[in-house]
Amino acid sequence: MKSALGEGTTPVVAVTDFMRIVPEQIASELPQRRFIALGTDGMGRSDTRDALRRFFDTDAANIVVAVLTSLIGTNGITAETVANAISSLGIDPEANYSLTRD
């Protein structure tokens, strides 16, 4: 895994249409990196893929917020930057849950 991602400390945001435990399995191999896993942790939902990705915070807007969150403290990215992105991308923080979990 380290040979594929290198030895740096660049954050990793791993996204899947499956349960987020799938990408979380590689997090222990990258202890020096901030690691955020996003996934569709639900079963029995029958909606469009776009609607499911929005519901489970794995759509493009939420991926942008995850990446910005992982970059807080670097390149001028602040919590305010993330808050502005959440607002401008139309994300309802009360409706989403993936980014608020550990």
N, CA, C and O atoms as a printed pandas DataFrame, in Angstrom:
     atom_number atom_name residue_name chain_id  residue_number  x_coord  y_coord  z_coord
0              1         N          MET        A               1    0.824   -1.185    0.000
1              2        CA          MET        A               1    0.000    0.000    0.000
2              3         C          MET        A               1    0.870    1.250    0.000
3              4         O          MET        A               1    0.606    2.195   -0.743
4              5         N          LYS        A               2    1.903    1.253    0.831
5              6        CA          LYS        A               2    2.765    2.427    0.906
6              7         C          LYS        A               2    3.456    2.695   -0.421
7              8         O          LYS        A               2    3.701    3.849   -0.774
8              9         N          SER        A               3    3.768    1.644   -1.153
9             10        CA          SER        A               3    4.424    1.862   -2.440
10            11         C          SER        A               3    3.468    2.509   -3.437
11            12         O          SER        A               3    3.908    3.256   -4.311
12            13         N          ALA        A               4    2.184    2.240   -3.324
13            14        CA          ALA        A               4    1.208    2.832   -4.234
14            15         C          ALA        A               4    0.933    4.292   -3.894
15            16         O          ALA        A               4    0.741    5.112   -4.791
16            17         N          LEU        A               5    0.914    4.623   -2.597
17            18        CA          LEU        A               5    0.588    5.978   -2.178
18            19         C          LEU        A               5    1.802    6.805   -1.778
19            20         O          LEU        A               5    1.685    8.010   -1.556
20            21         N          GLY        A               6    2.949    6.179   -1.686
21            22        CA          GLY        A               6    4.151    6.900   -1.300
22            23         C          GLY        A               6    4.289    7.015    0.199
23            24         O          GLY        A               6    3.425    6.573    0.957
24            25         N          GLU        A               7    5.383    7.612    0.614
25            26        CA          GLU        A               7    5.697    7.710    2.037
26            27         C          GLU        A               7    5.318    9.056    2.651
27            28         O          GLU        A               7    5.595    9.278    3.830
28            29         N          GLY        A               8    4.710    9.943    1.912
29            30        CA          GLY        A               8    4.411   11.284    2.400
30            31         C          GLY        A               8    3.366   11.331    3.493
31            32         O          GLY        A               8    2.928   10.305    4.014
32            33         N          THR        A               9    2.985   12.532    3.820
33            34        CA          THR        A               9    1.959   12.742    4.844
34            35         C          THR        A               9    0.693   13.377    4.268
35            36         O          THR        A               9   -0.160   13.864    5.011
36            37         N          THR        A              10    0.579   13.366    2.951
37            38        CA          THR        A              10   -0.601   13.930    2.304
38            39         C          THR        A              10   -1.852   13.192    2.785
39            40         O          THR        A              10   -1.860   11.962    2.835
40            41         N          PRO        A              11   -2.913   13.933    3.139
41            42        CA          PRO        A              11   -4.141   13.280    3.588
42            43         C          PRO        A              11   -4.742   12.395    2.491
43            44         O          PRO        A              11   -4.514   12.609    1.300
44            45         N          VAL        A              12   -5.513   11.401    2.926
45            46        CA          VAL        A              12   -6.199   10.498    2.006
46            47         C          VAL        A              12   -7.693   10.584    2.283
47            48         O          VAL        A              12   -8.128   10.476    3.429
48            49         N          VAL        A              13   -8.476   10.780    1.223
49            50        CA          VAL        A              13   -9.931   10.707    1.303
50            51         C          VAL        A              13  -10.340    9.561    0.398
51            52         O          VAL        A              13  -10.204    9.638   -0.823
52            53         N          ALA        A              14  -10.846    8.492    1.012
53            54        CA          ALA        A              14  -11.241    7.297    0.267
54            55         C          ALA        A              14  -12.767    7.224    0.233
55            56         O          ALA        A              14  -13.422    7.316    1.272
56            57         N          VAL        A              15  -13.328    7.057   -0.965
57            58        CA          VAL        A              15  -14.776    7.080   -1.145
58            59         C          VAL        A              15  -15.209    5.820   -1.868
59            60         O          VAL        A              15  -14.570    5.385   -2.826
60            61         N          THR        A              16  -16.313    5.235   -1.395
61            62        CA          THR        A              16  -16.830    4.025   -2.021
62            63         C          THR        A              16  -18.357    4.044   -2.025
63            64         O          THR        A              16  -18.985    4.717   -1.208
64            65         N          ASP        A              17  -18.939    3.299   -2.956
65            66        CA          ASP        A              17  -20.390    3.102   -2.956
66            67         C          ASP        A              17  -20.762    1.919   -2.068
67            68         O          ASP        A              17  -21.927    1.526   -2.012
68            69         N          PHE        A              18  -19.792    1.361   -1.388
69            70        CA          PHE        A              18  -20.020    0.280   -0.441
70            71         C          PHE        A              18  -19.869    0.840    0.968
71            72         O          PHE        A              18  -19.716    2.049    1.140
72            73         N          MET        A              19  -19.911   -0.014    1.964
73            74        CA          MET        A              19  -19.744    0.431    3.339
74            75         C          MET        A              19  -18.356    1.033    3.527
75            76         O          MET        A              19  -17.384    0.552    2.945
76            77         N          ARG        A              20  -18.265    2.077    4.333
77            78        CA          ARG        A              20  -16.988    2.747    4.479
78            79         C          ARG        A              20  -15.948    1.899    5.201
79            80         O          ARG        A              20  -14.774    2.268    5.226
80            81         N          ILE        A              21  -16.344    0.782    5.786
81            82        CA          ILE        A              21  -15.379   -0.122    6.398
82            83         C          ILE        A              21  -14.419   -0.672    5.344
83            84         O          ILE        A              21  -13.302   -1.070    5.673
84            85         N          VAL        A              22  -14.844   -0.697    4.083
85            86        CA          VAL        A              22  -13.972   -1.194    3.010
86            87         C          VAL        A              22  -12.716   -0.321    2.892
87            88         O          VAL        A              22  -11.610   -0.852    3.004
88            89         N          PRO        A              23  -12.840    0.996    2.671
89            90        CA          PRO        A              23  -11.609    1.788    2.619
90            91         C          PRO        A              23  -10.935    1.938    3.981
91            92         O          PRO        A              23   -9.721    2.134    4.043
92            93         N          GLU        A              24  -11.695    1.851    5.070
93            94        CA          GLU        A              24  -11.094    1.977    6.401
94            95         C          GLU        A              24  -10.086    0.860    6.678
95            96         O          GLU        A              24   -9.228    1.002    7.550
96            97         N          GLN        A              25  -10.184   -0.237    5.949
97            98        CA          GLN        A              25   -9.265   -1.342    6.163
98            99         C          GLN        A              25   -7.826   -0.982    5.808
99           100         O          GLN        A              25   -6.898   -1.635    6.285
100          101         N          ILE        A              26   -7.624    0.026    4.995
101          102        CA          ILE        A              26   -6.254    0.406    4.650
102          103         C          ILE        A              26   -5.724    1.541    5.521
103          104         O          ILE        A              26   -4.540    1.869    5.444
104          105         N          ALA        A              27   -6.562    2.138    6.336
105          106        CA          ALA        A              27   -6.148    3.278    7.162
106          107         C          ALA        A              27   -4.992    2.907    8.081
107          108         O          ALA        A              27   -4.087    3.719    8.276
108          109         N          SER        A              28   -4.995    1.723    8.644
109          110        CA          SER        A              28   -3.922    1.325    9.561
110          111         C          SER        A              28   -2.580    1.179    8.850
111          112         O          SER        A              28   -1.533    1.199    9.496
112          113         N          GLU        A              29   -2.602    1.035    7.543
113          114        CA          GLU        A              29   -1.366    0.940    6.767
114          115         C          GLU        A              29   -0.752    2.316    6.495
115          116         O          GLU        A              29    0.372    2.420    6.005
116          117         N          LEU        A              30   -1.498    3.356    6.817
117          118        CA          LEU        A              30   -1.054    4.731    6.554
118          119         C          LEU        A              30   -1.139    5.569    7.831
119          120         O          LEU        A              30   -1.811    6.600    7.842
120          121         N          PRO        A              31   -0.471    5.144    8.903
121          122        CA          PRO        A              31   -0.632    5.829   10.190
122          123         C          PRO        A              31   -0.149    7.280   10.196
123          124         O          PRO        A              31   -0.589    8.062   11.039
124          125         N          GLN        A              32    0.728    7.653    9.293
125          126        CA          GLN        A              32    1.257    9.005    9.270
126          127         C          GLN        A              32    0.347    9.977    8.523
127          128         O          GLN        A              32    0.647   11.169    8.452
128          129         N          ARG        A              33   -0.751    9.490    7.970
129          130        CA          ARG        A              33   -1.635   10.342    7.169
130          131         C          ARG        A              33   -2.988   10.535    7.845
131          132         O          ARG        A              33   -3.487    9.650    8.539
132          133         N          ARG        A              34   -3.560   11.697    7.628
133          134        CA          ARG        A              34   -4.954   11.900    8.015
134          135         C          ARG        A              34   -5.787   11.115    7.013
135          136         O          ARG        A              34   -5.584   11.252    5.806
136          137         N          PHE        A              35   -6.710   10.304    7.483
137          138        CA          PHE        A              35   -7.473    9.409    6.620
138          139         C          PHE        A              35   -8.961    9.609    6.872
139          140         O          PHE        A              35   -9.433    9.455    7.998
140          141         N          ILE        A              36   -9.694    9.952    5.822
141          142        CA          ILE        A              36  -11.150   10.101    5.901
142          143         C          ILE        A              36  -11.772    9.099    4.939
143          144         O          ILE        A              36  -11.449    9.077    3.752
144          145         N          ALA        A              37  -12.661    8.278    5.462
145          146        CA          ALA        A              37  -13.368    7.289    4.635
146          147         C          ALA        A              37  -14.836    7.682    4.531
147          148         O          ALA        A              37  -15.485    7.971    5.536
148          149         N          LEU        A              38  -15.345    7.689    3.320
149          150        CA          LEU        A              38  -16.756    7.959    3.072
150          151         C          LEU        A              38  -17.350    6.740    2.390
151          152         O          LEU        A              38  -16.736    6.159    1.494
152          153         N          GLY        A              39  -18.543    6.354    2.815
153          154        CA          GLY        A              39  -19.185    5.201    2.193
154          155         C          GLY        A              39  -20.668    5.190    2.459
155          156         O          GLY        A              39  -21.166    5.957    3.282
156          157         N          THR        A              40  -21.368    4.329    1.770
157          158        CA          THR        A              40  -22.822    4.216    1.905
158          159         C          THR        A              40  -23.128    3.133    2.935
159          160         O          THR        A              40  -23.322    1.968    2.586
160          161         N          ASP        A              41  -23.169    3.525    4.194
161          162        CA          ASP        A              41  -23.342    2.586    5.302
162          163         C          ASP        A              41  -24.792    2.213    5.560
163          164         O          ASP        A              41  -25.216    2.162    6.714
164          165         N          GLY        A              42  -25.537    1.959    4.542
165          166        CA          GLY        A              42  -26.928    1.584    4.741
166          167         C          GLY        A              42  -27.305    0.426    3.847
167          168         O          GLY        A              42  -26.673    0.173    2.821
168          169         N          MET        A              43  -28.333   -0.263    4.253
169          170        CA          MET        A              43  -28.791   -1.399    3.454
170          171         C          MET        A              43  -30.280   -1.247    3.211
171          172         O          MET        A              43  -30.990   -0.612    3.991
172          173         N          GLY        A              44  -30.734   -1.826    2.138
173          174        CA          GLY        A              44  -32.152   -1.862    1.859
174          175         C          GLY        A              44  -32.715   -0.590    1.258
175          176         O          GLY        A              44  -33.934   -0.437    1.174
176          177         N          ARG        A              45  -31.864    0.317    0.842
177          178        CA          ARG        A              45  -32.341    1.549    0.240
178          179         C          ARG        A              45  -32.477    1.331   -1.266
179          180         O          ARG        A              45  -31.584    0.771   -1.902
180          181         N          SER        A              46  -33.575    1.768   -1.819
181          182        CA          SER        A              46  -33.768    1.604   -3.261
182          183         C          SER        A              46  -34.103    2.958   -3.864
183          184         O          SER        A              46  -35.268    3.305   -4.056
184          185         N          ASP        A              47  -33.070    3.700   -4.153
185          186        CA          ASP        A              47  -33.219    5.021   -4.727
186          187         C          ASP        A              47  -32.209    5.137   -5.856
187          188         O          ASP        A              47  -31.467    4.190   -6.121
188          189         N          THR        A              48  -32.169    6.259   -6.512
189          190        CA          THR        A              48  -31.175    6.450   -7.566
190          191         C          THR        A              48  -29.783    6.545   -6.941
191          192         O          THR        A              48  -29.648    6.891   -5.767
192          193         N          ARG        A              49  -28.770    6.244   -7.711
193          194        CA          ARG        A              49  -27.396    6.317   -7.217
194          195         C          ARG        A              49  -27.065    7.742   -6.759
195          196         O          ARG        A              49  -26.423    7.928   -5.725
196          197         N          ASP        A              50  -27.505    8.749   -7.530
197          198        CA          ASP        A              50  -27.251   10.134   -7.145
198          199         C          ASP        A              50  -27.896   10.469   -5.798
199          200         O          ASP        A              50  -27.272   11.111   -4.953
200          201         N          ALA        A              51  -29.132   10.040   -5.601
201          202        CA          ALA        A              51  -29.826   10.311   -4.339
202          203         C          ALA        A              51  -29.151    9.592   -3.174
203          204         O          ALA        A              51  -29.027   10.149   -2.084
204          205         N          LEU        A              52  -28.718    8.361   -3.405
205          206        CA          LEU        A              52  -28.030    7.623   -2.342
206          207         C          LEU        A              52  -26.698    8.274   -1.993
207          208         O          LEU        A              52  -26.345    8.375   -0.818
208          209         N          ARG        A              53  -25.962    8.713   -3.001
209          210        CA          ARG        A              53  -24.677    9.371   -2.731
210          211         C          ARG        A              53  -24.893   10.656   -1.945
211          212         O          ARG        A              53  -24.108   10.966   -1.049
212          213         N          ARG        A              54  -25.925   11.399   -2.261
213          214        CA          ARG        A              54  -26.222   12.628   -1.508
214          215         C          ARG        A              54  -26.607   12.266   -0.076
215          216         O          ARG        A              54  -26.125   12.889    0.870
216          217         N          PHE        A              55  -27.478   11.259    0.092
217          218        CA          PHE        A              55  -27.941   10.849    1.417
218          219         C          PHE        A              55  -26.781   10.400    2.304
219          220         O          PHE        A              55  -26.740   10.730    3.490
220          221         N          PHE        A              56  -25.842    9.650    1.732
221          222        CA          PHE        A              56  -24.729    9.105    2.507
222          223         C          PHE        A              56  -23.462    9.965    2.431
223          224         O          PHE        A              56  -22.385    9.521    2.828
224          225         N          ASP        A              57  -23.590   11.172    1.931
225          226        CA          ASP        A              57  -22.465   12.119    1.890
226          227         C          ASP        A              57  -21.297   11.639    1.044
227          228         O          ASP        A              57  -20.142   11.917    1.368
228          229         N          THR        A              58  -21.583   10.926   -0.030
229          230        CA          THR        A              58  -20.510   10.474   -0.914
230          231         C          THR        A              58  -20.606   11.111   -2.295
231          232         O          THR        A              58  -19.958   10.655   -3.237
232          233         N          ASP        A              59  -21.411   12.161   -2.418
233          234        CA          ASP        A              59  -21.512   12.867   -3.696
234          235         C          ASP        A              59  -20.355   13.860   -3.815
235          236         O          ASP        A              59  -19.585   14.050   -2.874
236          237         N          ALA        A              60  -20.247   14.479   -4.969
237          238        CA          ALA        A              60  -19.110   15.372   -5.251
238          239         C          ALA        A              60  -18.998   16.504   -4.237
239          240         O          ALA        A              60  -17.893   16.826   -3.800
240          241         N          ALA        A              61  -20.106   17.107   -3.859
241          242        CA          ALA        A              61  -20.061   18.231   -2.917
242          243         C          ALA        A              61  -19.483   17.800   -1.573
243          244         O          ALA        A              61  -18.658   18.505   -0.993
244          245         N          ASN        A              62  -19.909   16.658   -1.087
245          246        CA          ASN        A              62  -19.413   16.177    0.203
246          247         C          ASN        A              62  -17.966   15.698    0.122
247          248         O          ASN        A              62  -17.235   15.762    1.111
248          249         N          ILE        A              63  -17.553   15.224   -1.033
249          250        CA          ILE        A              63  -16.149   14.851   -1.204
250          251         C          ILE        A              63  -15.276   16.102   -1.137
251          252         O          ILE        A              63  -14.203   16.082   -0.533
252          253         N          VAL        A              64  -15.734   17.186   -1.755
253          254        CA          VAL        A              64  -14.995   18.453   -1.676
254          255         C          VAL        A              64  -14.836   18.875   -0.216
255          256         O          VAL        A              64  -13.747   19.270    0.198
256          257         N          VAL        A              65  -15.901   18.795    0.555
257          258        CA          VAL        A              65  -15.843   19.182    1.966
258          259         C          VAL        A              65  -14.897   18.257    2.739
259          260         O          VAL        A              65  -14.149   18.722    3.600
260          261         N          ALA        A              66  -14.923   16.954    2.442
261          262        CA          ALA        A              66  -14.015   16.015    3.108
262          263         C          ALA        A              66  -12.561   16.356    2.798
263          264         O          ALA        A              66  -11.713   16.344    3.690
264          265         N          VAL        A              67  -12.277   16.657    1.543
265          266        CA          VAL        A              67  -10.904   17.012    1.160
266          267         C          VAL        A              67  -10.481   18.299    1.865
267          268         O          VAL        A              67   -9.390   18.362    2.432
268          269         N          LEU        A              68  -11.326   19.314    1.835
269          270        CA          LEU        A              68  -10.991   20.567    2.520
270          271         C          LEU        A              68  -10.786   20.331    4.016
271          272         O          LEU        A              68   -9.867   20.896    4.610
272          273         N          THR        A              69  -11.629   19.506    4.624
273          274        CA          THR        A              69  -11.492   19.186    6.045
274          275         C          THR        A              69  -10.146   18.543    6.322
275          276         O          THR        A              69   -9.491   18.865    7.313
276          277         N          SER        A              70   -9.733   17.636    5.452
277          278        CA          SER        A              70   -8.450   16.962    5.650
278          279         C          SER        A              70   -7.270   17.905    5.491
279          280         O          SER        A              70   -6.175   17.619    5.976
280          281         N          LEU        A              71   -7.484   19.029    4.816
281          282        CA          LEU        A              71   -6.413   19.983    4.548
282          283         C          LEU        A              71   -6.381   21.179    5.504
283          284         O          LEU        A              71   -5.556   22.078    5.339
284          285         N          ILE        A              72   -7.270   21.197    6.500
285          286        CA          ILE        A              72   -7.272   22.308    7.457
286          287         C          ILE        A              72   -5.877   22.433    8.063
287          288         O          ILE        A              72   -5.268   21.453    8.492
288          289         N          GLY        A              73   -5.400   23.658    8.081
289          290        CA          GLY        A              73   -4.080   23.926    8.634
290          291         C          GLY        A              73   -2.972   23.927    7.595
291          292         O          GLY        A              73   -1.812   24.183    7.919
292          293         N          THR        A              74   -3.325   23.643    6.350
293          294        CA          THR        A              74   -2.336   23.674    5.274
294          295         C          THR        A              74   -2.846   24.576    4.158
295          296         O          THR        A              74   -4.053   24.733    3.974
296          297         N          ASN        A              75   -1.931   25.153    3.433
297          298        CA          ASN        A              75   -2.278   25.952    2.250
298          299         C          ASN        A              75   -3.358   26.989    2.498
299          300         O          ASN        A              75   -4.131   27.306    1.593
300          301         N          GLY        A              76   -3.422   27.515    3.698
301          302        CA          GLY        A              76   -4.403   28.544    4.013
302          303         C          GLY        A              76   -5.814   28.029    4.228
303          304         O          GLY        A              76   -6.744   28.830    4.329
304          305         N          ILE        A              77   -6.006   26.717    4.300
305          306        CA          ILE        A              77   -7.337   26.139    4.517
306          307         C          ILE        A              77   -7.652   26.217    6.011
307          308         O          ILE        A              77   -6.869   25.772    6.850
308          309         N          THR        A              78   -8.819   26.794    6.326
309          310        CA          THR        A              78   -9.251   26.946    7.715
310          311         C          THR        A              78  -10.639   26.326    7.887
311          312         O          THR        A              78  -11.279   25.918    6.918
312          313         N          ALA        A              79  -11.078   26.266    9.121
313          314        CA          ALA        A              79  -12.441   25.796    9.382
314          315         C          ALA        A              79  -13.454   26.706    8.692
315          316         O          ALA        A              79  -14.519   26.256    8.269
316          317         N          GLU        A              80  -13.114   27.985    8.584
317          318        CA          GLU        A              80  -13.992   28.924    7.884
318          319         C          GLU        A              80  -14.085   28.570    6.395
319          320         O          GLU        A              80  -15.152   28.698    5.794
320          321         N          THR        A              81  -12.982   28.131    5.805
321          322        CA          THR        A              81  -12.989   27.695    4.404
322          323         C          THR        A              81  -13.977   26.553    4.228
323          324         O          THR        A              81  -14.756   26.533    3.276
324          325         N          VAL        A              82  -13.937   25.603    5.155
325          326        CA          VAL        A              82  -14.841   24.452    5.097
326          327         C          VAL        A              82  -16.282   24.907    5.274
327          328         O          VAL        A              82  -17.163   24.463    4.538
328          329         N          ALA        A              83  -16.531   25.778    6.231
329          330        CA          ALA        A              83  -17.893   26.286    6.457
330          331         C          ALA        A              83  -18.419   27.011    5.222
331          332         O          ALA        A              83  -19.585   26.860    4.857
332          333         N          ASN        A              84  -17.567   27.790    4.589
333          334        CA          ASN        A              84  -17.981   28.490    3.363
334          335         C          ASN        A              84  -18.305   27.505    2.250
335          336         O          ASN        A              84  -19.263   27.707    1.503
336          337         N          ALA        A              85  -17.523   26.447    2.132
337          338        CA          ALA        A              85  -17.783   25.422    1.108
338          339         C          ALA        A              85  -19.107   24.727    1.382
339          340         O          ALA        A              85  -19.895   24.503    0.463
340          341         N          ILE        A              86  -19.352   24.386    2.630
341          342        CA          ILE        A              86  -20.612   23.730    2.995
342          343         C          ILE        A              86  -21.787   24.608    2.591
343          344         O          ILE        A              86  -22.770   24.123    2.030
344          345         N          SER        A              87  -21.682   25.891    2.875
345          346        CA          SER        A              87  -22.753   26.827    2.533
346          347         C          SER        A              87  -22.905   26.979    1.020
347          348         O          SER        A              87  -24.012   26.885    0.489
348          349         N          SER        A              88  -21.797   27.212    0.335
349          350        CA          SER        A              88  -21.889   27.466   -1.111
350          351         C          SER        A              88  -22.271   26.229   -1.906
351          352         O          SER        A              88  -22.814   26.349   -3.004
352          353         N          LEU        A              89  -21.998   25.044   -1.377
353          354        CA          LEU        A              89  -22.360   23.810   -2.084
354          355         C          LEU        A              89  -23.762   23.323   -1.722
355          356         O          LEU        A              89  -24.221   22.301   -2.230
356          357         N          GLY        A              90  -24.434   24.059   -0.844
357          358        CA          GLY        A              90  -25.814   23.719   -0.498
358          359         C          GLY        A              90  -25.949   22.482    0.363
359          360         O          GLY        A              90  -26.953   21.773    0.285
360          361         N          ILE        A              91  -24.949   22.219    1.182
361          362        CA          ILE        A              91  -24.996   21.051    2.060
362          363         C          ILE        A              91  -25.688   21.443    3.362
363          364         O          ILE        A              91  -25.371   22.473    3.957
364          365         N          ASP        A              92  -26.626   20.621    3.794
365          366        CA          ASP        A              92  -27.323   20.842    5.058
366          367         C          ASP        A              92  -26.604   20.019    6.120
367          368         O          ASP        A              92  -26.757   18.798    6.155
368          369         N          PRO        A              93  -25.821   20.660    6.988
369          370        CA          PRO        A              93  -25.057   19.913    7.989
370          371         C          PRO        A              93  -25.933   19.078    8.921
371          372         O          PRO        A              93  -25.477   18.071    9.462
372          373         N          GLU        A              94  -27.172   19.485    9.110
373          374        CA          GLU        A              94  -28.075   18.726    9.973
374          375         C          GLU        A              94  -28.557   17.431    9.312
375          376         O          GLU        A              94  -28.886   16.464    9.998
376          377         N          ALA        A              95  -28.596   17.420    7.987
377          378        CA          ALA        A              95  -29.104   16.256    7.268
378          379         C          ALA        A              95  -28.028   15.211    7.015
379          380         O          ALA        A              95  -28.341   14.039    6.809
380          381         N          ASN        A              96  -26.768   15.619    7.028
381          382        CA          ASN        A              96  -25.668   14.715    6.714
382          383         C          ASN        A              96  -25.009   14.211    7.988
383          384         O          ASN        A              96  -25.071   14.864    9.029
384          385         N          TYR        A              97  -24.383   13.055    7.900
385          386        CA          TYR        A              97  -23.768   12.507    9.106
386          387         C          TYR        A              97  -22.372   11.973    8.891
387          388         O          TYR        A              97  -21.649   11.813    9.874
388          389         N          SER        A              98  -21.948   11.691    7.698
389          390        CA          SER        A              98  -20.649   11.037    7.486
390          391         C          SER        A              98  -19.483   11.848    8.023
391          392         O          SER        A              98  -18.599   11.279    8.663
392          393         N          LEU        A              99  -19.445   13.152    7.787
393          394        CA          LEU        A              99  -18.296   13.947    8.185
394          395         C          LEU        A              99  -18.280   14.243    9.678
395          396         O          LEU        A              99  -17.267   14.714   10.196
396          397         N          THR        A             100  -19.368   13.982   10.376
397          398        CA          THR        A             100  -19.392   14.260   11.799
398          399         C          THR        A             100  -19.028   13.039   12.624
399          400         O          THR        A             100  -18.890   13.139   13.843
400          401         N          ARG        A             101  -18.871   11.899   11.989
401          402        CA          ARG        A             101  -18.494   10.689   12.714
402          403         C          ARG        A             101  -16.988   10.563   12.743
403          404         O          ARG        A             101  -16.300   11.085   11.867
404          405         N          ASP        A             102  -16.473    9.875   13.741
405          406        CA          ASP        A             102  -15.027    9.595   13.805
406          407         C          ASP        A             102  -14.670    8.484   12.850
407          408         O          ASP        A             102  -13.504    8.101   12.756
